[in-house]
Amino acid sequence: MYDLLLQGGTVVDPASNVDGIRDVAVQAGVIARIAPNIPATEATRTINVRGKIVAPGLMDLHAHVFEGVNRTGVNPDLGGVYSGVTTIVDAGSAGAATFGAFPQYIIPRCHTEVVPFLHICRTGLATNPDIIARTSIDLDETLQVMGEHKGLIRGIKARMVSPALEIMGMEMPKLAKRAARESGTKLMVHIGDTAKRYDPTVIRQLLPMLDQGDILTHYFTANPGGVLDANGKLVPEAREAADRGVWLDTAHGRMNFSFDVGRRCIDQGLLPHCISTDLTVPGRLNTVHSMVEIMTRFLGLGFTLQQVITMSTHNPARAINEDQRLGSLAVGRQADISVLDLREGEWTVFDVLGTGMHVTKAVVPFVTVKRGQVFTPDWGPRPWGWEPDRVLAAGPISGGCCD
């Protein structure tokens, strides 16, 4: 007997090149069988998912879930299994001085899988601004913490923002890159100076530092230091970085996602590999609420459902070197599954600048399966119900910043 049978859904798994009606059987936390017409009598529990999309478990490559330590930290399960997401990458909420709370208090108390990056700033995002002096970075302490949590921490996070750049200049990302290299991990870099104080051409110095496997996040930002020059053209280093194997992540957040910038990047051939929320407590109150809402935005930008699912599953799994375990519904894989409802309707979504975009399809979470355990999503971190003719996000807010 299978533990669980998802019956009659449309399996969309770009990693396995599957797009069709299949049943999915789960046994002992792994995917046991994918085939048409598996009898319900062969399973202890059967869920009818006819008319729904059965996808690999959604992965949010950039969110902040250091709940109770940082004021910006969202409960991992609120942004995770109760929003249709099975794995969240925490994008550097903790630094060397605060990271110990992750394995002790956060990870053991949630169902969602949390994959943390370590901020190059000792205090992470517990302080705002994060880097306020050269002593905000201690390379030796950072490497010590990376060594103590080898296998758990997947990389180093650096934010190309003021006042860090005014205090340290390019020494800051160079130290972050050194920490990533010496720890055998990768570097994730936030671009877009929300304070708008530093030289915007800093991007041309940063991008050549990034190697294959590093992650550039917020590349749809309209803030200074993004991938477009003053004329709206891609800086040549951006295309070179993508050709080199640098992962491009859009990461919405409160202040770093513009439809106009995104369209310019897309029109010039620089397509995203991954999409993510940059979910935070203040961000969810206004501009971004869940991965499914980000998926809806990208359907509105003209991407196909298969492309959007790839950017939310297989590519994030590859970006954190977990594509042998996550990001696909192959038999024998960990049973991480997101069952989604693709609804027709009339909605308006907004970027952080308040620019609206009309969409006619919305992605809604239906059932989440994490390691074989079933969760019934609510609307996740959303301030209101999801009905036609309702906006999916309010306009921009000002003040403060996490990412």
N, C-alpha and C positions, 0 to 999 in steps of 0.2 A: 504494500500500500504506500502510495506517495503521501507525504504530509500535506501537500497543497497542490491544487490544480487550478490554473487560470485558463478558463475555457472560452474559446470562440473569439478572441481578440485579434487585431491586426498587429502582428509582430513587425516592428520596424527596427532593425539592427544593422546599420550601415557597416559596422565592423565585420559582420559575417555575411554581408550582402543578402540579407533576408528582408523581404517586404511582402507579407501575405498573411492570410488567416492561418493561425496555428494555435494549438494549445501548448501551455508551458507547465511542466510538472516539476515540483521541487521536493527534494528528499534530504533530510539532515543538513539543511542550510546551503545546499548546492543545487544547481540546475541539473535535473536528472534526465529529462526528455523534452524535446520540442518536436511536435508532430501534429498533423490534423486528427481530430476526432479521437482523442484519448478518452476512454470511457470514464464517466464520473465515478463509477463503482470502484475504480482503481485508486481513489484518493480519499483520505480522511476528511479533507475539507475542499470544497469546490467553490470558486467564485466566478460568476458569469460576467465576462468582460466583453461581450459582443458589442460591436460598434465603438470600442475603445482602442486606443493605441497602446500596445505593450512594448515598452522600450527598455534598454538597459538602464540601471539606476542612474538618475541624474546626478551630476557632480558639479558643485559650485566651486570653481577654481579660486575665487577671491571673495572671502567673507570674513567677518570678525565675530567670534563666538566666545571670547574670554569673559563670559558672564560672571558678574560679581567681583571681578578684579578690575576690569576697565569699565567705565561708565557706558562706553559704546558697545559693549559685548552683548550680542543677542543670544538667547537660549539656543543651543545647537539643535535641539529637536524642533523648535518652532520654525527655524529656517531650514530644517532638514526633513526628517521622515514625516512630519505633519504638514509639509509643503511639497511633498513629492520628490524630495532630494534624499539620496542615500549616503552621499559622501560630501563633506565640506572641507575645503582647504582654508585653514585660518592663515590669512596673509600677513603674518608678522604682528599680531596683537601683543605678543610677549617678547621681552628682551631677556638678556642673560640674568638679570636680577629678579625677574618675575616668572620665568618660564616654569618653575617647579610646580606651580598651581595647575598646570595643564594635566600632567599625568596623575596628580594627586586628587584633584577636585573636579575637573571638567570631563575628561575622557571617561572615567569609570561611571559617571552619572548620566550618560546619555546613550541613546540607541543609535544615533547617527554617527557614522565614522568620521572622526576629525583628524585631519592631516595637517600638522602645524609647520609653518615657517617661523624662523627666529628673526626678530628685528635686530638690525645692527646697533640700534640704540639700546643701552643697558636696561632702560625702563620701558621699552616698547612704546605702546600707545597709551600707557597709564598716565602719561603727562602730555600736555598740549600747549605749546609745540613739543615735539618729541626731543629733538636735538637742540640743546640750548648752549652748549659749550663743547670744546674738544673732549672734555672728560666724560661727555655723554656716551662715548664709544670706548670700550675696553676690549681690544682684539683678543688678548689672552683669555679673559673671562668668557668671551663669546665662544672661542674655540674649546674651552674647557666644558662649557655647557653642551656644545655640539657633540663632544666626545662622550659625555655622560649619557646622552640621549640619542646615540647613534642608531639609526633605523627608524626613529620616531620623527625627529626633525628632518624635513626634506630639503630645506634650503634656507637662504638668507634673504631678508627683505630690506630694501633701501628705498627711501622716498626722496625724490628730487624736488624738494620744496624749500622755501625760506622758513626759518632763518638758517637751517642746516647748511645750505649752499653759500650763504653770506658768511657764515662762520668758518666753514671748512673747504668750500669750493669742491673741486673734483677729488680731493683727498677722501671725502666721505664715500662716494661710490667705489673708489679704488680699494678702500679698506673692506667694504662689503664684498667686493669681488675676491679679495684675498682670503677673507673668511670662508667664502663658498669654495674656493679652489682648495684651500688647505684642509677643509673638512670633507672634501670629496662630494659636495652637494652642488646645488645650482643657485643662481641669483635671480630673484624677482625684483624688478624695479618699477616703482610708481613714477609716472611722468605727469606733468601738469602742475605748475606752481600756483596753487590757489591764492597765495598772497600776492601774486603778480609783481614780484619785486626783482626776480633774478633774470639774467640775460636769457632770452628765449632760445638763443642758438646753442645753449648747453647740450641740447639733444644731439648735436653733431659730434660732440666730444664723447657723449655717453655711449651711443650705439656701437661704435667700434670695439668697446670693451666687452660686449655681450657675446658669448660663445654659443655654439649649438647646444640646445637644451635649456638655456636661460629663458626667462619669461619677461616680456615687456607688457605691463598692465596699464590700463587707461589710455590705450592708443587712439580712442575716439575723443580725447579731451580737447576742449576749446581753450584751455588755459595755456599761458606761455610755457614753452618747453615741450610742446607736442611735436608730432611727426610732419606737420605742414609748415611751410615757410610763410612769410608775410603775404605772399601772393596766392596762398592756398594750394601750393604744389608740394608734393612729397619731397622731403629732403632725400638725397640719393642714398644716404646711409641707412634709411629705413628699409628700402628694397634690398639693399645688400645684407642687412641683418636677417630679413626673412629668408633670403636665398641661402644664408649660412645655417639656417635651422633654428633661429630664435623664435619662440612661441609668441604669438600676438594675441593678447587677451583684451577684451573691451571693457570689462569691469565698470558697471554703471556708477554706483555711488551717488553722493549728494551733489558733487561739484565737477564731475569729470566725464560727462557723456553728452555729446552733441550729435543730433541727427545730421546737421549740415557737414560737420567734420567727417562723420561716418560715411556719408554718401560720397564725399570727395575722395576719401581713401579707397572706397569700393570702386568708384569710377576710374581711378588711376591704377586699379589692379592689385591693391594691397588688401587682401581679404583676411578677416579674422580667422584664427584657428580655434579660439575658445571664446565663449561668452560667460559672464559671471555677474553676480549682484553687487559686490562690495557692500553687503548687508551690514547695517549697524542699527543700534537703537534709535538714534535721531534720524537716520536715513529712512527707516521703515515708516516713520510718521508722515513722510511727504513724498519722496521721489522714487523709492524702490522698495518692493515688498516681498518678492519671491523670484525664484528661478523661472517659474512658468510665465511670469509677467515679462521677464527678459526675453524668453523664447517668443512670446507674442510680439514684442517689438521687432524682432528679427524676421518673423514672418511678414510683418508689415513693411520691412525694408526690402522685401522681395526674395528672401532666401526660401528654399524649399523646406518642407518638413524634415526630409532626410538630412539636409545640410544643418539645420538647427539642432537636430538630435545628435549629429556627429560632433558639433561644437559644444554640446552639453554632456557628452558621454565618452566616446572613444578618444577624442583629442585631449580632454583633460586627463584621462587615465594615462595616456602616453606622456603628457607633460610632467606628471609626477612619477613616471617610470613604474606604473602599476597596471599597464595594459595587458599583462598576462593573468591578472586577477579580476580587474574591474573594466567597465566600459563595453562589455559585450554580453550577449545572452548564450554564449556557447555552452554546450553540455559539459559539466564538470567544473564550471566557473562558480564562484561565490554567487548565491542567489540574491543579487541586488537588482530589483525590478521596479520601474516606475510605470504604472498604468495611468494613462492620460486621456482626458476627454478633449477633443478638438471641436470647439463650439463655433457655430455660425452666429453672427450678430453685428451690431454696430457699436464700436467703441472709439474712444480717443485716448491715445497714450502721449505722454509728454517726456521731453528730455529735461536736463537740469536747467536749461535756459528758458524753459516755459514754452518751447516750440511744440505744437501739437501735431499728431499724425493719426489719420483715420485708419482703423483696421477693421477687417471683417471676419477674422478668425482669432480665437483666443484659446490658449492652452490652459486647461484646468486639471489639477491633480485629482485622481479618483481613488487609487490604492497604491500604497508604497510597500514594497517587500524588501527588508534588510536582513541579509543572512538567513533568509527563509521565514523571518517573523513578519507578520502582517500588521500594517498600520493604516488606519483610515484617516486621510488628511482632512483637516478643516480647510479654511481658506489660507492657512498659514498666516504669516505676518502681514495681514491686510487690515486697513482701517474701516472697510465697508464691504458690503456684498458685491458680487460680480453679476451685474445685470446689464442687458443691452442699453445703449444710450447713456451709460455711466462712464465717467472718466476712469482710467486705470491708475492714474497718478495725478497728484495735484501739481501746481506750478513750483518753481524753485524757491528755496529758502536761503536765507543769508546767515552769516555768522558761524564761527566755529568750523572745525573740520577734523575728520579722522582720515578718510581717503576721499 
